Amino acid sequence: MLFLIRYIPLLLLPGIFIAAGCGVQDPDYYNRQGVSLDSQGKVDDAIAEYRKALRIEPYNREAHYNLAVALPQKRVVHRSY
């Protein structure tokens, strides 16, 4: 029994690394989050979510459109691309 207790951390380590690497990689998720935040008036947070979506999928038309609509609300027209 003492033998098993000593090696429990080693058995848990792979699971911890797997869980840490399983972040959200769905651009549509971030785009939807941005739309939700934008509708709540949290434009800065929405812009951050749209940019996360575009980092994952640079040619996502919906995220580009939503970002282009949100940026003028913050008067940042030159960065809408």
Secondary structure, 3 states (H helix, E strand, C coil): CHHHHHHHHHHHHHHHHHHHCCCCCCHHHHHHHHHHHHHCCCHHHHHHHHHHHHHHCCCCHHHHHHHHHHHHHHCCHHHCC
